Amino acid sequence: MNNAELFARAQLTIPGGVNSPVRAFRAVGGTPPFIRSANGAWLTDAEGRRYIDYVGSWGPMIVGHAHPQVVSAVQAAAAAGLSYGAPTAAEVELAELLCMLVPGMEQVRLVSSGTEATMSAVRLARGFTGRDAIIKFDGCYHGHADSLLVKAGSGALTFGQPSSAGVPTDVAKHTRVLPYNDIAAVNAAFAEAGERIAAIIVEPVAGNMNLVAPSEGFLASLRALSTRHGAVLILDEVMTGLRVGLRGAAGRYGITPDLVTLGKVVGGGMPLAAFGGRRDIMACVAPLGPVYQAGTLSGNPLALAAGLATLNLVQSPGFYERLEETARTLTAGLVEAARQAGVPFSAQSIGGMFGLYFRSSAPRSLAEVLACDTAAFNRFFHAMLAQGVYLAPSAFEAGFVSSAHGEVEIERTIEAASQAFRTTARDAC
Ligand SMILES: *Cc1c(COP(=O)(O)O)cnc(C)c1O
């Protein structure tokens, strides 16, 4: 079956034909390739076409697809049984490693998805402080728990509004949504309701509205304000953890959070995520404390095998320096190709993640991301896909490189982009 046949068939039994919405290509139009296999930096679709992959399963595949050490670790774990629902030595090993690597992590609980990690961290912050309100930022994504599927209220309304049907207004009203990088807005929220705010949750580098870097001092101000008002600072590092550096964004920007959430890279492509942080806060989690949290498959042995093998690889000397260099070479090449084609474009990378923007400078907020030329992105996306380069199928996603992206892949990508930018510019006229 080809991609189109598979997509048509998928839509009969799966809503939209996909198990996570952005995979459906609704933003860019067209038929998503159905992936048959992947190796290193490359994907192969159902029609045998190959693509250089800059999605990396939305972040986890930092050592490339089907890395032999990761695959053999998972195979060995599978042969020893798929799940026990009882403690294992591997869980202790990963917990110890994370507590050693991640700033502020004194204890950690393993879960199966980023959504579970952030949902649990928010509940824990509320249980610890005895407060209900939380602050999040416009354009940050923290998974699909009710409290976090909230957008800013319109006009004078300071209460958050549900951003998804099915989220009760009574839940959403406890979430205040502020503009990213706007410390004055955070000051104002604390001045007004500081004693009611349980937590600030933030992506320390925003990677779910394309890539938006934190402004100078933004994270430090969040740290200072939450300390002053007794609120819990949750750094949602599900994307940035082990991605922008071995110690995540907390290490990169020198911020110690009260709680931190991890996912994506930590599981090396398997369902594994984590939340952890200050010992006194983690002491509130069941069975030690009154905040309930549990999971049948939490700490799954196969997921742990993939995660531990991946963490072993990323700790090799120079790993992040090389990854960062790869991302920098890519974005610099794309910027130059766009300049030659006369297309308004900018790009930036932070560690192993990058953002591409069809505007002249990198955006600092969701409002600025929304000002990018999405039609130009969509033309560029399809021109790249046609040449075997698989970018995220939306102008509102970050991109990822892996250690398997070598000079050959980067050069081919930049060549394809030179062509694609010319098409993009021509079609615009
Ligand atoms: C991906 C992501 C999540 C959700 O993780 P899932 O594993 O998809 O549930 C949460 N927060 C951030 C910052 C993410 O990038």
The ligand as an SDF file (V2000), in Angstrom:
LIG
                    3D

 15 15  0  0  0  0  0  0  0  0999 V2000
    6.1760   16.9980   24.2770 C   0  0  0  0  0  0  0  0  0  0  0  0
    5.9980   17.8760   25.4410 C   0  0  0  0  0  0  0  0  0  0  0  0
    5.1260   17.5660   26.4920 C   0  0  0  0  0  0  0  0  0  0  0  0
    4.1950   16.3880   26.4330 C   0  0  0  0  0  0  0  0  0  0  0  0
    4.8660   15.1840   26.3610 O   0  0  0  0  0  0  0  0  0  0  0  0
    4.0740   13.8780   25.8100 P   0  0  0  0  0  0  0  0  0  0  0  0
    5.0570   12.7890   26.0310 O   0  0  0  0  0  0  0  0  0  0  0  0
    3.7720   14.1680   24.3750 O   0  0  0  0  0  0  0  0  0  0  0  0
    2.8570   13.7410   26.6290 O   0  0  0  0  0  0  0  0  0  0  0  0
    5.1130   18.3720   27.6030 C   0  0  0  0  0  0  0  0  0  0  0  0
    5.8930   19.4610   27.6800 N   0  0  0  0  0  0  0  0  0  0  0  0
    6.7380   19.8080   26.6910 C   0  0  0  0  0  0  0  0  0  0  0  0
    7.6040   21.0070   26.8440 C   0  0  0  0  0  0  0  0  0  0  0  0
    6.8050   19.0310   25.5340 C   0  0  0  0  0  0  0  0  0  0  0  0
    7.6090   19.4200   24.5370 O   0  0  0  0  0  0  0  0  0  0  0  0
  1  2  1  0
  2  3  1  0
  2 14  2  0
  3  4  1  0
  3 10  2  0
  4  5  1  0
  5  6  1  0
  6  7  2  0
  6  8  1  0
  6  9  1  0
 10 11  1  0
 11 12  2  0
 12 13  1  0
 12 14  1  0
 14 15  1  0
M  END
$$$$
